[in-house]
């Protein structure tokens, strides 16, 4: 069982206990006070749960984030003076550095009901309600104001205590190199790295699976389950080839490998054994490869095997010869297909005559917090929850202009998987959170990824750099 599954199991167990206690209280209220009181209390409890307690947060907001950065990373002390961050020493910043500030936050009582945030000049980064601990704010893009001592900072429903510490990470401009983004599913490349790949001198997008399962939206059109899955897979295969064109990536540099969603772990476990689609009644990947501009080794038999996947990746890597590969990082992202996508690339690079100089990781899902990045669309992206101090992590952040944010939102809007309406219960929950918890909806779309991914920062992680 994965750590994510363990956390979810514990969360559900605790929720069942809380529901049982609530039921006993309601019964007692009905017996001791009045028969109608439990009905009113039940409605109020449900509204409170949806507004304030429905987030999947699998840790205490009082826990310190535990980041360990590489030895030799530049540090500098900062102090708060009249609501501005002032460096203790001259920083010598060029302007393109990744800047992270370590702070200690203490929530106010109101911050238990409304999302506490740190407000910066032109930005607001939100944190967990009731936050009380060490957090890491992202100042990337604010180098000039910070160096001049003119960067405003104040808590909203929280306060900054103690002395902040600045961490400075310097990297080359990876957009000036040949970039390949590995996407386990159509839309992963856009969610994680649209800002990077849309601005790179040369980009390749390689999507591993058709993402054909969970096609209930298409079943509502009257299609049988297998037919709906095939239609969804074909649409998402088309998305993986067509949507990057919006960012200027040539069709010939977008590749769909057509393997089946959530079958990568089984493929990896038995490399030569085909793993058919769970829902599409297919054991041949070639239906979803029809939009590719060139042939791949797996086209010979269409067998959905790990051996074919590695051969396909090796062929694409040798054709594209990327200097930078952007791929999921299992350190932060627990999705099984994302973990296997990372492993597949590492396997494919073993002994290959072409090697990238840089691997950049991304996390579109987290173990501990399903709402991260917290806060509103367009805001900055603070560092995510991290509780393993033995992991040495190096963030790399790009600033995404408003124009590129809007282009990114439109690219996500073209993705068929993000278009269907959310279930009624989820829409009602968001309405209650908007009214009672002050959470604004994204102006770009209803799907949660429009809020989480369309931001002024794209946060990646340096996994390898020569």
N, C-alpha and C positions, 0 to 999 in steps of 0.2 A: 504494500500500500504506500502511495506517495505521501510526502509531507502535506501536500495540499489536501488530499483525501482524509488524512488523519485530522487535520485542523477542522475540516468541514464536518467530520463525524463528531468531534468534540463539541462544535458549535451547535449541531442539531440536538445532541444529548442535553446540553445546557438549556436549549430552547424548550425541549419537552418538559424538563423539570420546572422551568419558569411558568409554562402553561398550566401544569398541574397545580402549582401553588396558587396561581391566579384563579383557577377554577374553584379551588377550595375556599378562597376569599369571597368569590362571588356567591357561592352556595351559602356561606355563613351570613353574608349581607342579606340574602333573600329570606333566610330563616329568622334572623334576629331583627331586621329592620322592616323591609317591605318587599313584596314579590317583584315589583317593577324595578327596584334599585339595581339588581344584577344586570338587567338589560341595558340600562343607561351606562353603568360602569363598564360593561363589555365593549360597548361602542367606543367609549372614551379610551379604554386601554388599547383597542385596536388602532385608533387614530394616532395615539402616542407612539405605538410600536412602529407604524409606517412612517411617521414623521421623524422620529429621533433614534430608533433602535433597529432599523432594518438593514443598516450597512453590514456587509460581511467583513468585519474587522476581527481578525483572529489573534489579537494581542491586546494588551492594555495600553491605552493612550498615555499612561504614565511611564511606559518602558522607554529607556534611552535607545536611540538608533546607535548601532555600533559599526562604524566604518573604520577600516584600516587602509590608509593610503601608503604608497610606496615610499621607502626611505629616500630622502633627498627631495621630496616634493616641497616646493616653497611654501612657507608659512609666514604669516604676519599678524601681529596683534591689531585689533581695531577697538575704538571706543565710541560710545554714543554721546554726542554733544549736541544739545538743542535739537534732537530728533534727526541728526545726520551721522552717518558713519565716517569716522575720521581715522585714517591709517596712522599707526604709531611711527612708521618710517616711510620714506618715499618708496613707491612700489615698482616703478619702472615698467609699467604695462604698455604693451603695443596696442591692444584693443581687441585682439582675436583670441585671447586666452579663455579657458574655461575657469570660471571663478565660483567657488563654493564657500559659504560662510557657515561655520559651526556656531550654533546659538543654543541657549537654554531657554525654553519657553514655559510660561506658567499661564494656564487658562484662567480667565475670570469666570464668575458664576454664570454669566450670560453665554460664555463660550462653551457651556455644556449643552446649549440648545441651538446656538447659531455657530456656524463653522468659524473657529478662530483662524486668523490669517496674519501674515506679516505684510504690511503695505510698504512698497518701495516706490521710488519715483517712477510712475508710469506702469506699475505692476502690482499684483497682489497674489501671494502664494498661500494657499489654505492648508490647514492641518487637521488632525483628528479633533473632534469635539472632546473637551476635557483634557487637552494635551498638557502634559507636565513632564518635560524631559528634553533630552538633547535632540536637535533637529538640524538639517542641513539645507540652507537656502541657496538658491541658484542666482548668482549675480551676473552670469554671462551676458555680455552686451552692454554692461554698465561700467566698463573699465574707466572711461574718461571721467565720469562723475565721481566714481569711487576714489580715483587717484587725486582728484581735486578736493576731496572732502565735502562734496556737494550732494552725495547720494542720500536722500531721505529714507528713513526707516522707522516705522512705528508699529506697534501691535494693535490689532483689531480683535477685541474680545480675548486678548491675551497680552502678556508683556514679556519683553526680553530682559532676562536677569543675567548678571555677571558680564564678563568681557567676551565679545565675539572673537572668533579666530578665522582668518582668511586662509584658504588653500588655493594655490594657483597652479593650473595644469597647462602646459604649453604643447601644442601639436602643430604639425603642418596642416595646410589647407587640403583636406582629403578630396575636396571637390575638384581640385586641379589634377587628380589622378584618375585612372580607369577604375570605375566602381562597379561591383556586382552585388546586387541585393538578393539574398536567398529568402524566399517566402514560402513557408509551409502551406499556406492557403492564399488564394487571391484576396487581396486587401491588406495582408500583413506588411508588404513592402511599403504601401502608401501610409499605413498607420505609423510605422516606425521611422521611415526615412524618406518621405516624399520631398522634404526640403533639401536633403542632400542629393538625392539622385536627380531631381529636377534641375539642379544648378551645376551638376558635375559636367566636366568636359566630355566624358563618355560614360554611359551607364548601360548595364545589363540587368534585366529582371528575370530571375529563374524561380518559377513556382512549382513546388513538388507535388501537390495533390490537387484534385479537381474540386474538393470540398462539397461533395455531392449529397451528404447525409443531412438529416433534419430538414426535409423538404416539405413540411406540413403546409406551408404557404401555397405550394403548387398542387398539393393534394386537394386543397379547397377549390381549385379550378375544375375538379372532377377527374383528375388523373389518378391512376393506381399508384401505389407506393413506389414501385420500381420505376415506373415511367416518370413520376415526379422527381425522383432522385437523378435519373438520367438527364432530365431537362435542366435541373438545377446545376448539375455538373457541367453540362455544355455551356450554360450561361456564364458560370464562374470561370470556365476555361477561356471563354471569349473575353471576359473582363480582364483576365491576367495578361492578355495580349494587347487589348485595345486601350485600356485606361492609361497605361504609361505613355501612350502617344500624346495624351493631353499635356504631358510634361516634356515632350520633345524626344522621347526615346524611340528610335526606329523600331518598326514591327519586327525586323529581322534580329533585334537584340532582346526580344521578349520570348521566353521559352516556357512552355507548359509541359511538365513531365507526366501528368495524368494519373498518378498513383492515387490510391483511395484513402479517403479521410479516416483518421484514427486507426489505420491499419499499418502505419509505419513501425510501431513497436513490435507487432507480430512478424513483420518482414525482417526486422533486425534480429529477432530471436532465432529465426530459421531462414538464413539468407537465400537458400535456393528453392524454398517452397513458396509457390504463389499464394497471395492473400487476396481473395475476392472482395468486392465492395460489400459492405454490411447491408446496404439497402437497394442498390441499383441492379442487382442480379447480373453483375458483370465480373468477368475475370480477365478482361483484356483492356489495357490502358489506351489503346489507339483511338477509341472514340473521342477521347478528350485531348488528343494531340493533333487534331486535324488542322489547327490554325498555325502550327509551327512552320517556320520558313526553311528549315533544313532537317535532314534525317538524323536520328539518334540511334545508338545501339539497341535500345529497348524496342524500337519499331519492328525489329525482325520478327519477334514472336508476341510482343505485347504483354508478356508475362509480368504480373505485379510482384516482383521479387526484389530483395535488397541487392542482390548481385546486379540486376539490371539497373537499379537506381544508381549504384556507385559507378557503373559503366557510363550511364547517361551524364552524370555530373562530371566525370573525368573528361568526357568528350567536350562538354560545354566549357569547362575550365581551360582546356587547351585551345579551344577556338577563340575565346574571349581574352584570355590571359590578363585577368584583373589584377591590379595592384592592391586594391582594397576590396575585401569581402565583408559585407554586412550580413550578419546571421543571428538567429536567436541565441541567447546565452542561458544555459540551464542553471547557472548560479542564481538567477532571479526569476526566470520564466518556467513554470511547472507544467505547461501544456505538453502532453506526451508527444504530439507531432512536432512541437517546437524542439523538444529535447532530442528527438531522433533526427530532425533536420540538421541540427548542430553536429551530431555524431556522424551523419552521412557525409557532410562536407569534410570533416577531419579524416574520415576513412578514405575519401576520394583523393585527398591531397597526399596521402602516404605514398612516397616514392615517385610522385608525379614530377615530370621534368620542369613544369612551371610552378612557382610558389609565389603567393602574394606577399607583399611586404607588411601588410596590416590586416588584422581581423578586428572588426568592430561588432560588439554584441548589442542586442536590443531585447527588451522585455515588453511584450504587449499584454501579458498577464502576470499576476504576482501570486505568490504563495499566501500572503498574509492580509491583503487589502484589495478587494475587488473594485474599490472606487478610485484608486490611484491612477493617474495624477488627480489629486483632489482639487476642488475649486472650479472656476468657470472656464469655458472656452475662451481662448485668446490670452489666458494668463500664463505666467512662467511655470516651469516644472521643477519643483524641489526634488531632492534626492528621495528615492523610495525607502520604505521600511527595510532595514537590514539589521539582523541580530547575530550574525556570525562574524566575530572579530578576527577569526583566523583567515578569512578571505581578504586578499589584497585586491582592491578595486581601483580603477582609474577612469573617472568620468570624462567623456568628450561631448561637448554640447555645441550645437549650432543655433544661431538666432534665425528665426523664420519671420520674415517681414509680413506685414498685414496682407499685402498682395499675394504672397506665396501661401499664407494661411488660407486665404479665400480660394486659391487654386487647389489647395489640398482638400478643402471641404468639398469642392465640386468633384474632385476625383473620387472621394469617398462616396459622394452621392450617386456616382455612376455605377458603383458596385452593387450588384443585385442583392447580395446578402444583407446589406444595410438598409434596404428600401422598405421591406414590410413593416407595418405598424407594430408597435409593442403590444403585448397582451393588455387587456383592460386594467387588470390589477396593478400592473407596473405603471401605467399611465396615471391611475388614481394616486398611487404612492408618490409619484413625482409632483403631482398637483398639490398634495398635502405638504410635501417638503418645500415646495415653492412658497406656499402661503404661510406655513408655520415655522419652517427652518431657514427661510431666506435664500434658498438655492435657486439660482436663475437657470432656465433652460438654455440650451445652445441655440443660437439664431440660425444654425446651418442645417439642422435635421434632428429628428426625434431619437435616433439610435444613440446609445450612450457613448459610442466611439466618437461622435462629433464633438462631444464635450471633452473627452479624455485626450484625443489625438490632435485636435486643431488648436495649437498653442504657439506661443512666441518662442518656445524652445523645443528642439528635438534632442533628447538625451540618449547617448549611446555610451558604450563601455569599451575601452581598449583591451582586447584580449591577447593581442600579439602585435609587436611592432619591431621591425628590424632596423 
